[in-house]
Amino acid sequence: MKRIDHVGVAVSDLEKARAIWDALLGQVPAVEEVEGEGVLTAMYPCGIELLEPLSDQSPISRFLDRTGGGIHHVTLEVEGLEDHLERLRAAGVDLIHAQPVQGAGGARIAFVHPRATGGVLLELKEKGHA
């Protein structure tokens, strides 16, 4: 584990949320559709990621239904994602992704289930694998 990479914030309307966050942060995010995860993202250079669901089946949509929005996940940057997943599986940690999947910016990611972390959805992210 290297460092905290970003904090994901679930929003129902990315355009409205950006009007606030752009002004608060004084930054312009990189906006990207991540079909595999069912989200439209806005990633700010400071490490805040806004996530809008692309459909009612998106995990972000379900999160918004339960909570109304807010902090969705914390992302840790890692090297050797497969090694981390193997170690976690061997330790009996409940994983959402047993194998890496493609996330925003071409990074490989995998999520650890909140049951394993005391309620925090944890994303592991390995950069440099477009």
Short mmCIF file of the C-alpha atoms (twelve columns), coordinates in Angstrom:
data_MODEL
# 
_entry.id   MODEL 
# 
loop_
_atom_site.group_PDB 
_atom_site.id 
_atom_site.type_symbol 
_atom_site.label_atom_id 
_atom_site.label_alt_id 
_atom_site.label_comp_id 
_atom_site.label_asym_id 
_atom_site.label_seq_id 
_atom_site.Cartn_x 
_atom_site.Cartn_y 
_atom_site.Cartn_z 
_atom_site.pdbx_PDB_model_num 
ATOM 1   C CA . MET A 1   0.000   0.000   0.000   1 
ATOM 2   C CA . LYS A 2   1.437   3.339   -1.037  1 
ATOM 3   C CA . ARG A 3   -0.969  6.113   -0.101  1 
ATOM 4   C CA . ILE A 4   -4.550  7.348   -0.150  1 
ATOM 5   C CA . ASP A 5   -5.249  8.109   -3.817  1 
ATOM 6   C CA . HIS A 6   -8.714  9.661   -3.603  1 
ATOM 7   C CA . VAL A 7   -12.080 9.768   -1.875  1 
ATOM 8   C CA . GLY A 8   -15.168 8.933   -3.959  1 
ATOM 9   C CA . VAL A 9   -18.335 10.963  -3.411  1 
ATOM 10  C CA . ALA A 10  -21.672 9.722   -4.791  1 
ATOM 11  C CA . VAL A 11  -23.875 12.388  -6.390  1 
ATOM 12  C CA . SER A 12  -27.201 12.151  -8.183  1 
ATOM 13  C CA . ASP A 13  -26.458 14.974  -10.653 1 
ATOM 14  C CA . LEU A 14  -22.840 15.464  -11.686 1 
ATOM 15  C CA . GLU A 15  -23.458 18.799  -13.398 1 
ATOM 16  C CA . LYS A 16  -25.082 20.312  -10.289 1 
ATOM 17  C CA . ALA A 17  -22.449 18.826  -7.994  1 
ATOM 18  C CA . ARG A 18  -19.649 20.145  -10.203 1 
ATOM 19  C CA . ALA A 19  -21.017 23.682  -9.971  1 
ATOM 20  C CA . ILE A 20  -20.366 23.508  -6.229  1 
ATOM 21  C CA . TRP A 21  -17.177 21.410  -6.164  1 
ATOM 22  C CA . ASP A 22  -15.452 23.309  -9.008  1 
ATOM 23  C CA . ALA A 23  -15.949 26.533  -7.037  1 
ATOM 24  C CA . LEU A 24  -14.973 24.999  -3.677  1 
ATOM 25  C CA . LEU A 25  -11.799 23.397  -4.966  1 
ATOM 26  C CA . GLY A 26  -10.854 25.966  -7.590  1 
ATOM 27  C CA . GLN A 27  -10.068 23.067  -9.923  1 
ATOM 28  C CA . VAL A 28  -11.454 21.538  -13.109 1 
ATOM 29  C CA . PRO A 29  -11.832 17.743  -13.019 1 
ATOM 30  C CA . ALA A 30  -11.185 15.132  -15.671 1 
ATOM 31  C CA . VAL A 31  -14.613 13.738  -16.610 1 
ATOM 32  C CA . GLU A 32  -14.900 10.138  -17.782 1 
ATOM 33  C CA . GLU A 33  -17.581 7.514   -18.313 1 
ATOM 34  C CA . VAL A 34  -16.588 4.154   -16.798 1 
ATOM 35  C CA . GLU A 35  -19.069 1.734   -18.381 1 
ATOM 36  C CA . GLY A 36  -17.800 -1.317  -16.515 1 
ATOM 37  C CA . GLU A 37  -18.635 0.307   -13.181 1 
ATOM 38  C CA . GLY A 38  -21.767 2.061   -14.466 1 
ATOM 39  C CA . VAL A 39  -20.658 5.590   -13.538 1 
ATOM 40  C CA . LEU A 40  -19.777 8.988   -14.881 1 
ATOM 41  C CA . THR A 41  -16.834 10.347  -12.899 1 
ATOM 42  C CA . ALA A 42  -15.278 13.734  -12.315 1 
ATOM 43  C CA . MET A 43  -11.776 13.356  -10.838 1 
ATOM 44  C CA . TYR A 44  -10.246 16.469  -9.311  1 
ATOM 45  C CA . PRO A 45  -6.457  16.816  -9.100  1 
ATOM 46  C CA . CYS A 46  -6.672  17.152  -5.296  1 
ATOM 47  C CA . GLY A 47  -8.111  13.628  -4.898  1 
ATOM 48  C CA . ILE A 48  -11.881 14.096  -4.811  1 
ATOM 49  C CA . GLU A 49  -13.877 11.952  -7.254  1 
ATOM 50  C CA . LEU A 50  -17.559 12.632  -7.924  1 
ATOM 51  C CA . LEU A 51  -19.587 9.650   -9.156  1 
ATOM 52  C CA . GLU A 52  -22.954 9.802   -10.910 1 
ATOM 53  C CA . PRO A 53  -24.754 6.546   -11.765 1 
ATOM 54  C CA . LEU A 54  -25.364 5.779   -15.435 1 
ATOM 55  C CA . SER A 55  -28.382 3.571   -14.670 1 
ATOM 56  C CA . ASP A 56  -30.613 2.358   -11.855 1 
ATOM 57  C CA . GLN A 57  -28.536 -0.851  -11.748 1 
ATOM 58  C CA . SER A 58  -25.310 0.996   -10.920 1 
ATOM 59  C CA . PRO A 59  -23.895 0.385   -7.431  1 
ATOM 60  C CA . ILE A 60  -23.795 4.185   -7.076  1 
ATOM 61  C CA . SER A 61  -27.546 4.355   -7.767  1 
ATOM 62  C CA . ARG A 62  -28.204 1.809   -5.022  1 
ATOM 63  C CA . PHE A 63  -25.921 3.736   -2.662  1 
ATOM 64  C CA . LEU A 64  -27.806 6.970   -3.404  1 
ATOM 65  C CA . ASP A 65  -31.121 5.196   -2.745  1 
ATOM 66  C CA . ARG A 66  -29.856 4.065   0.679   1 
ATOM 67  C CA . THR A 67  -27.987 7.165   1.792   1 
ATOM 68  C CA . GLY A 68  -28.936 10.126  -0.374  1 
ATOM 69  C CA . GLY A 69  -25.277 10.613  -1.319  1 
ATOM 70  C CA . GLY A 70  -21.982 11.444  0.299   1 
ATOM 71  C CA . ILE A 71  -18.690 9.642   0.772   1 
ATOM 72  C CA . HIS A 72  -18.885 6.353   -1.085  1 
ATOM 73  C CA . HIS A 73  -15.350 4.935   -0.905  1 
ATOM 74  C CA . VAL A 74  -11.705 5.496   -0.040  1 
ATOM 75  C CA . THR A 75  -9.078  4.473   -2.583  1 
ATOM 76  C CA . LEU A 76  -5.581  3.285   -1.770  1 
ATOM 77  C CA . GLU A 77  -2.877  3.273   -4.432  1 
ATOM 78  C CA . VAL A 78  -1.015  -0.032  -4.526  1 
ATOM 79  C CA . GLU A 79  1.765   -1.708  -6.462  1 
ATOM 80  C CA . GLY A 80  1.264   -5.355  -7.387  1 
ATOM 81  C CA . LEU A 81  -2.531  -5.452  -7.197  1 
ATOM 82  C CA . GLU A 82  -2.747  -9.207  -7.838  1 
ATOM 83  C CA . ASP A 83  -0.328  -9.855  -4.960  1 
ATOM 84  C CA . HIS A 84  -2.459  -7.744  -2.618  1 
ATOM 85  C CA . LEU A 85  -5.628  -9.560  -3.699  1 
ATOM 86  C CA . GLU A 86  -3.957  -12.941 -3.220  1 
ATOM 87  C CA . ARG A 87  -2.785  -11.961 0.268   1 
ATOM 88  C CA . LEU A 88  -6.241  -10.672 1.202   1 
ATOM 89  C CA . ARG A 89  -7.985  -13.811 -0.143  1 
ATOM 90  C CA . ALA A 90  -5.563  -15.995 1.827   1 
ATOM 91  C CA . ALA A 91  -6.414  -13.990 4.956   1 
ATOM 92  C CA . GLY A 92  -10.130 -14.585 4.357   1 
ATOM 93  C CA . VAL A 93  -10.924 -10.944 3.514   1 
ATOM 94  C CA . ASP A 94  -14.255 -10.526 1.687   1 
ATOM 95  C CA . LEU A 95  -13.549 -9.065  -1.767  1 
ATOM 96  C CA . ILE A 96  -16.019 -7.626  -4.263  1 
ATOM 97  C CA . HIS A 97  -13.524 -8.180  -7.100  1 
ATOM 98  C CA . ALA A 98  -11.394 -11.318 -6.902  1 
ATOM 99  C CA . GLN A 99  -9.493  -10.122 -9.984  1 
ATOM 100 C CA . PRO A 100 -8.646  -6.576  -11.099 1 
ATOM 101 C CA . VAL A 101 -11.106 -4.729  -13.344 1 
ATOM 102 C CA . GLN A 102 -10.606 -1.554  -15.358 1 
ATOM 103 C CA . GLY A 103 -11.414 1.691   -13.609 1 
ATOM 104 C CA . ALA A 104 -11.209 5.363   -14.501 1 
ATOM 105 C CA . GLY A 105 -8.104  6.585   -16.257 1 
ATOM 106 C CA . GLY A 106 -7.148  3.086   -17.368 1 
ATOM 107 C CA . ALA A 107 -6.143  2.074   -13.850 1 
ATOM 108 C CA . ARG A 108 -6.702  -1.466  -12.636 1 
ATOM 109 C CA . ILE A 109 -8.889  -1.598  -9.538  1 
ATOM 110 C CA . ALA A 110 -10.528 -3.997  -7.111  1 
ATOM 111 C CA . PHE A 111 -12.917 -3.337  -4.239  1 
ATOM 112 C CA . VAL A 112 -12.793 -4.806  -0.741  1 
ATOM 113 C CA . HIS A 113 -16.258 -5.384  0.719   1 
ATOM 114 C CA . PRO A 114 -17.287 -3.032  3.554   1 
ATOM 115 C CA . ARG A 115 -17.991 -6.111  5.728   1 
ATOM 116 C CA . ALA A 116 -14.234 -6.676  5.834   1 
ATOM 117 C CA . THR A 117 -13.331 -3.140  6.886   1 
ATOM 118 C CA . GLY A 118 -15.912 -2.238  9.494   1 
ATOM 119 C CA . GLY A 119 -18.183 -0.440  7.051   1 
ATOM 120 C CA . VAL A 120 -15.767 1.345   4.693   1 
ATOM 121 C CA . LEU A 121 -15.836 0.477   0.985   1 
ATOM 122 C CA . LEU A 122 -12.157 0.273   0.082   1 
ATOM 123 C CA . GLU A 123 -10.871 0.473   -3.483  1 
ATOM 124 C CA . LEU A 124 -7.368  -0.727  -4.357  1 
ATOM 125 C CA . LYS A 125 -5.963  1.026   -7.419  1 
ATOM 126 C CA . GLU A 126 -2.904  0.254   -9.486  1 
ATOM 127 C CA . LYS A 127 -1.904  3.032   -11.873 1 
ATOM 128 C CA . GLY A 128 -0.058  2.685   -15.142 1 
ATOM 129 C CA . HIS A 129 -2.011  -0.179  -16.698 1 
ATOM 130 C CA . ALA A 130 -3.983  1.394   -19.521 1 
# 
